[in-house]
């Protein structure tokens, strides 16, 4: 089984092969600094109207890409894996050849695979995301939410990220994986460094560099941090390999065993693909839920009348959670690579060119969602959002994210009805995920 990291295409001819039909993007979408207040929704609204398929030039020798912002077009590209490949160029805006374990593992994983390999691995994961399994998980999540809220109840002011958002997804992930309780504190440290690596790589990618070039430029005073970062990431991969090989010898009823026993074309995964599977589940199992929990607080603070509806009618919470996810769209984009010449909405796209789908833009498309920039906890079609993707690559853990959000906001609004954002949130410069680093909140403390 060839490693995707050895075969993925990097670069390409500069500029589009066919003349763009629509005007260019009004914002530099390749630049993470354009996302420090969250996704640029005003620019996306302009693009949906005037440039639904816009050519985005990139700096230096990077080739550029087609940016898609309409719901219809994003769904079409997501669904057509034969024409728009995840494997040929990966799912990130740009890649560089690298021997760094973190960089290679980010490619050697299910999310970058096309059929049939993708479906073979996906089937191995499915038993841990079925309704029957999730019923038991829900009780444990509810208990953890209660514990986290108890810890903040008497304070009156907290950073929601540190109090809840950073902890609950990791608890849930460890429950699904079957991580021993004594090992779980390690995950907080690993996630801290993974999030820094994600933002750091996004910043360097915007500047035309990667992690290796960034490491080469670190000043001497940063060497201690870099050493700690390297040691933590290495520990994460070593732990993953150790536990996955252990599960092959002694399988348990957990997702870790499913990953360990997964096969493609009859062969167990190599260590490189075990690294990729481990990285994907640790990162994806945490990041989207963490940022949606935080971002939902901003929405409820900006739309107090909708918050009041949820407090008065808690039964609205499942639909409201879909509305939260629609408006936040924590994964900003996914990239595909055209495998043949193709036309999308009147624009010719050449074989080999990058196509980047902006989920948040698609989820604010007025052609699908009336008054799309307004939070509506009773929106009838909120579940038509595509924040978790669409088609073969729909996020396998989307229901896990939903049940965590439901538990957090049902309990939190019940206990702290006046909770609200109390200061500016801090958003990392990241054009791949809506990375909320801090969300200050205030509420009447419990006595």
Protein Blocks (a to p, Z undefined) as FASTA:
>chain_A
ZZfklmocgejdehjfbdcfbdcdfbdfklmklmmnopafklmmmmmmmmmpccdddehj
bnbjaddfbfklmmmmmmmmmlmcfklnojbfbdcddfbfklmmmmmcfklpccfklmmm
mmmmmmmmcfklmmmmmmmmmmmmmmmmmmmmmnopacfklmmmmmmmmmmmmmmnopaf
klmmmmmmmmmmmmmmmmmmmmmmmnopafklmmmmpcfklmmmmmmmmmmmmmmmmmmm
mmmmmmmmmccddfklmmmmpceehiacdfklmmmmmmmmmmmmmmmmmmmmmmmmmmmm
mmmmlmmmmmmmmmlmmmmmmmmmmmnomalbdcdddfbdcdeehiacdehiacdddfkl
mmmcfklmghklbccfkbfklmmpckloghjllcfklmmmmmmmmmmmmmmmmmmmmgcc
fbdcdddddfkbccdfbdcddddddZZ
